[in-house]
């Protein structure tokens, strides 16, 4: 199974990628550094084109409620 791991360059994403690939899946990392921005949707269609599944393990580096809500609401819309 081909799995698109959104946020795959982060701490959790790297573990998800390693484990999925260890189990025989074709897990591919997607993040802003690879041209996929969930906040704007840039690159998302191409990233998901051949994927059988997508895992969103993105994160935001804030402990404040409002910025976190804005981030996750914006990315969930994409």
Rosetta blueprint (number, residue, H / E / L):
1 X L
2 X E
3 X E
4 X E
5 X E
6 X E
7 X L
8 X L
9 X L
10 X L
11 X H
12 X H
13 X H
14 X H
15 X H
16 X H
17 X H
18 X H
19 X H
20 X H
21 X H
22 X H
23 X L
24 X L
25 X L
26 X E
27 X E
28 X E
29 X E
30 X E
31 X L
32 X H
33 X H
34 X H
35 X L
36 X L
37 X E
38 X L
39 X L
40 X L
41 X L
42 X E
43 X L
44 X H
45 X H
46 X H
47 X H
48 X H
49 X L
50 X L
51 X L
52 X L
53 X E
54 X E
55 X E
56 X E
57 X L
58 X L
59 X L
60 X L
61 X L
62 X L
63 X L
64 X L
65 X H
66 X H
67 X H
68 X H
69 X H
70 X H
71 X H
72 X H
73 X H
74 X H
75 X H
76 X H
77 X H
78 X L
